[in-house]
């Protein structure tokens, strides 16, 4: 069976590198098997641990942190962001989005409201000007999308944005950004946005 975790060392850290193919179940199982051996190194050593490689969800980060802490009392850092958003993107990647954990928001979003979710978001209403929706995967709005929408917020360029009508002055997919003037919005009636083969956001 292919190992999904590599343990390395550098001048500043002990590095636990997680393979991109690792599932939560396999990485936690393998980590539990390797930690007893690693803990012997920490009889007197206090070198911090850096967990890197695969971009992982916040709940998985918490499980890894708790598991390591059972064996080793040392500072643990992650280079996978706990907070979604454009400023936290480490890289662009492509991940199938046909199957995704989904959160339903059962009303319209008012100006000033913001919702985030590490999966797809479905809004059963409008997203008004000044509101913000951030999803790791897809964003679906059954009403009109007027506020800012950021799909694929951890870098997934396969994510899409769909709405009854997209009237947003700005939308984002992964690290791509499109800004539209009031005139451009009034002259078009788009319902779908995605990243095309040229790496640009395209409307349909």
C-alpha positions as CSV (number, residue, x, y, z in Angstrom):
1,X,0.0,0.0,0.0
2,X,1.4,3.4,-1.0
3,X,2.4,5.6,1.9
4,X,0.5,8.9,2.1
5,X,2.8,10.5,4.7
6,X,6.5,11.4,4.6
7,X,8.3,12.6,7.7
8,X,11.3,14.8,6.9
9,X,13.5,17.2,8.8
10,X,15.1,20.6,8.1
11,X,16.9,23.2,10.1
12,X,13.7,24.7,11.5
13,X,11.1,22.0,11.5
14,X,10.1,18.4,11.5
15,X,8.0,18.2,8.3
16,X,5.0,15.9,8.0
17,X,4.2,15.9,4.2
18,X,0.8,14.6,3.2
19,X,0.3,13.2,-0.3
20,X,-2.4,14.9,-2.5
21,X,-4.1,11.5,-2.9
22,X,-4.6,11.0,0.9
23,X,-8.1,10.7,2.3
24,X,-8.7,11.8,5.9
25,X,-9.1,8.1,7.0
26,X,-5.9,6.9,5.4
27,X,-3.7,9.8,6.6
28,X,-5.0,9.6,10.2
29,X,-4.4,5.9,10.2
30,X,-0.9,6.2,8.9
31,X,-0.1,9.1,11.1
32,X,-1.2,7.1,14.2
33,X,1.2,4.3,13.1
34,X,4.2,6.6,12.6
35,X,3.8,8.9,15.6
36,X,5.1,6.5,18.3
37,X,8.4,6.2,16.5
38,X,8.6,10.0,15.9
39,X,7.8,10.6,19.6
40,X,11.1,8.9,20.6
41,X,12.9,11.7,18.9
42,X,11.2,14.2,21.2
43,X,12.5,13.0,24.5
44,X,14.4,16.3,24.8
45,X,13.9,17.8,21.3
46,X,11.4,20.6,20.9
47,X,11.6,21.3,17.2
48,X,8.2,22.4,15.8
49,X,6.2,20.2,13.5
50,X,5.1,21.6,10.2
51,X,2.3,19.8,8.4
52,X,2.4,20.4,4.6
53,X,1.4,19.0,1.2
54,X,-2.3,18.4,0.7
55,X,-4.7,21.2,1.3
56,X,-7.0,20.0,4.0
57,X,-10.2,21.1,5.7
58,X,-10.4,22.7,9.1
59,X,-12.0,19.7,10.8
60,X,-9.2,17.5,9.5
61,X,-6.6,20.0,10.6
62,X,-8.1,19.8,14.1
63,X,-8.0,16.0,14.1
64,X,-4.4,15.9,13.0
65,X,-3.4,18.4,15.7
66,X,-5.2,16.5,18.4
67,X,-3.6,13.2,17.3
68,X,-0.1,14.6,17.2
69,X,-0.6,16.2,20.6
70,X,-1.5,12.8,22.1
71,X,2.1,11.7,21.4
72,X,4.2,14.8,21.3
73,X,4.0,18.1,23.3
74,X,5.4,20.5,20.7
75,X,4.3,23.5,18.5
76,X,2.4,22.3,15.4
77,X,1.9,24.5,12.3
78,X,0.0,24.0,9.1
79,X,0.5,25.6,5.7
80,X,-3.0,24.6,4.6
81,X,-5.2,27.6,5.4
82,X,-8.0,27.4,7.9
83,X,-9.6,30.5,6.5
84,X,-11.0,30.5,3.0
85,X,-10.6,33.6,0.7
86,X,-8.5,35.0,-2.0
87,X,-5.6,36.1,0.3
88,X,-5.2,32.5,1.5
89,X,-4.9,30.6,-1.8
90,X,-1.6,28.7,-2.0
91,X,-2.0,27.3,-5.5
92,X,-4.5,26.6,-8.3
93,X,-5.7,23.1,-8.8
94,X,-8.5,21.1,-10.4
95,X,-10.8,18.8,-8.4
96,X,-14.0,17.2,-9.6
97,X,-17.0,19.1,-8.3
98,X,-19.9,16.8,-9.3
99,X,-20.0,15.4,-5.7
100,X,-19.6,17.9,-2.9
101,X,-20.8,18.5,0.6
102,X,-23.4,21.2,0.4
103,X,-24.8,23.8,2.8
104,X,-28.2,25.3,2.1
105,X,-29.0,28.8,3.2
106,X,-32.8,29.2,3.3
107,X,-33.2,32.9,2.8
108,X,-31.8,35.9,0.9
109,X,-28.5,37.5,2.1
110,X,-28.7,41.1,3.1
111,X,-26.0,43.7,2.6
112,X,-23.2,43.1,5.2
113,X,-23.9,39.4,5.6
114,X,-21.2,36.9,4.7
115,X,-21.3,33.1,4.6
116,X,-18.4,30.7,4.1
117,X,-18.4,26.9,3.8
118,X,-15.8,24.2,3.0
119,X,-17.9,22.6,0.3
120,X,-20.7,23.9,-2.0
121,X,-23.3,26.6,-1.0
122,X,-26.9,26.8,-2.3
123,X,-28.7,30.1,-1.5
124,X,-32.5,29.7,-1.6
125,X,-33.0,33.4,-2.4
126,X,-31.1,36.4,-3.5
127,X,-27.6,37.6,-2.7
128,X,-27.9,41.3,-2.4
129,X,-25.4,44.1,-3.0
130,X,-22.9,44.2,-0.1
131,X,-23.3,40.5,0.8
132,X,-20.6,37.9,0.3
133,X,-20.6,34.2,-0.4
134,X,-17.3,32.2,-0.1
135,X,-17.2,28.4,-0.9
136,X,-14.5,25.9,-1.4
137,X,-16.5,24.3,-4.2
138,X,-19.6,25.6,-6.0
139,X,-22.0,28.5,-5.4
140,X,-25.6,28.1,-6.6
141,X,-28.1,31.0,-6.1
142,X,-31.7,30.3,-6.9
143,X,-32.5,34.0,-7.0
144,X,-30.4,36.9,-8.3
145,X,-26.7,37.2,-7.4
146,X,-25.8,40.8,-6.9
147,X,-23.2,40.5,-4.1
148,X,-19.6,39.2,-4.3
149,X,-19.3,35.4,-4.9
150,X,-16.0,33.5,-4.5
151,X,-16.2,29.8,-5.6
152,X,-13.2,27.4,-5.4
153,X,-11.9,29.6,-2.7
154,X,-9.0,27.3,-1.8
155,X,-7.8,27.3,-5.4
156,X,-10.1,24.8,-7.2
157,X,-10.5,26.0,-10.8
158,X,-13.2,23.4,-11.5
159,X,-15.7,25.2,-9.2
160,X,-18.6,27.0,-10.8
161,X,-21.0,29.8,-10.0
162,X,-24.6,29.6,-11.2
163,X,-27.6,31.8,-10.5
164,X,-31.0,32.8,-11.9
165,X,-29.1,35.9,-13.0
166,X,-25.6,37.1,-12.2
167,X,-25.5,40.8,-11.6
168,X,-22.4,40.9,-9.4
169,X,-19.9,43.7,-10.1
170,X,-17.2,41.2,-9.0
171,X,-17.0,37.4,-8.9
172,X,-14.0,35.1,-8.2
173,X,-13.2,31.5,-9.0
174,X,-10.0,30.2,-7.4
175,X,-7.5,33.0,-8.0
176,X,-9.3,34.4,-11.0
177,X,-11.2,37.7,-10.7
178,X,-13.7,39.4,-13.0
179,X,-15.0,42.9,-12.4
180,X,-17.9,44.3,-14.4
181,X,-19.2,47.8,-14.8
182,X,-22.8,48.7,-14.3
183,X,-23.2,49.1,-18.0
184,X,-21.8,45.6,-18.7
185,X,-24.2,44.1,-16.1
186,X,-27.2,45.8,-17.7
187,X,-26.2,44.7,-21.2
188,X,-25.9,41.0,-20.3
189,X,-28.0,38.4,-18.6
190,X,-25.6,35.6,-17.6
191,X,-26.6,32.6,-15.4
192,X,-23.4,30.6,-15.2
193,X,-19.6,31.3,-14.7
194,X,-16.7,28.9,-14.9
195,X,-12.9,28.9,-15.7
196,X,-12.4,28.0,-19.4
197,X,-9.5,26.1,-21.0
198,X,-7.6,29.4,-21.3
199,X,-7.7,29.9,-17.5
200,X,-10.1,32.8,-17.7
201,X,-13.6,33.2,-16.2
202,X,-16.2,32.8,-18.8
203,X,-19.9,33.6,-18.6
204,X,-22.8,31.8,-20.2
